[in-house]
Amino acid sequence: MLQYNTKQEPLRMPEYGRHIQQMVDHCLTIDDRDERNLYARGIIDTICRLNPQQRTSPEWRAKLWDHLAIMSNFQLDIDYPEGCSITPEELNLRPEPMALPPRGMMRRVYGNNIDQMIDAAIAMAPDDPDREEFIILLANHMKKLMMTENPENATDARIFKDLAEMSGGHLRLSTQTTKLREFEILEAPVSKKKKRKR
C-alpha cells in the first residue's frame, strides 16, 4: 500500500527532503557513539553531494551541522565540530525591532536618505567651498527621484521649494542663478520576438 507524505510526520527542514530526514531518524536509534558520529558525518557528506556548488564553503558546512541538530530536534548526541552548536533558544530568537526615523518624512518621494543628506549639508560650514557643490548635487538627486515618481512636477522651481522647506530655510537655491540637469525617463525596450502561431 502506498504511503502518502500528508499522513507522515511533517519535515523539520523540507529543503533536504524525506530521505535525509529518515537518515537522521535512523541516526538517533544508533546506540554506539562512535558509530553514530560516523553516520552523522555520512549524512553531512550526502547533503554535500546533493549540493556540490557549495561543498567547499566552510560556513556552509558549519550551517549543515546546525541543520542536522534541527532535523534531529536537538536530540542527536554526537561530537559536533567546533562552532557548530545551535540551541533551541537561538533558533527561536527574534531580531530586535528596527527603530523608525525620529521624524516623519516631509516628502515621501525623496526618502530618508535625502533627509540625512540635507542635515549633512546644513552641518557644513557656510564658507566651505564644497558646500555649494554638495547642495547642487543634492538638488539634482532630488530632481532625479522626483522624475521617477512624478515627472510632471519635476521642475527646478519645485525642487528648490522642496529643498528650502525640508531644510527649514537653511538651503536655498534660485532658478535665476542655478540650473539643474535635465533627466529623461527611459522606457523598457520592447521585445522584438515574434509570436509563434499555434
C-alpha positions, 0 to 999 in steps of 0.5 A: 500500500502506498504511503502518502507524505500528508499522513507522515510526520511533517519535515523539520527542514523540507529543503533536504527532503524525506530521505535525509530526514529518515537518515537522521531518524535512523541516526538517533536509534544508533546506540554506539557513539562512535558509530553514530558520529560516523553516520552523522558525518555520512549524512553531512557528506550526502547533503554535500553531494546533493549540493556540490556548488557549495561543498567547499564553503566552510560556513556552509558546512558549519550551517549543515551541522546546525541543520542536522541538530534541527532535523534531529530536534536537538536530540542527536548526541554526537561530537559536533565540530567546533562552532557548530552548536545551535540551541533551541533558544537561538533558533527561536530568537527574534531580531530586535525591532528596527527603530523608525526615523525620529521624524516623519518624512516631509516628502515621501518621494525623496526618502530618508536618505535625502533627509540625512543628506540635507542635515549633512549639508546644513552641518557644513560650514557656510564658507566651505567651498564644497558646500555649494557643490554638495547642495547642487548635487543634492538638488539634482538627486532630488530632481532625479527621484522626483522624475521617477515618481512624478515627472510632471512636477519635476521642475527646478522651481519645485525642487528648490521649494522642496529643498528650502522647506525640508531644510527649514530655510537653511538651503536655498537655491534660485532658478535665476542663478542655478540650473539643474540637469535635465533627466529623461525617463527611459522606457523598457525596450520592447521585445522584438520576438515574434509570436509563434502561431499555434 
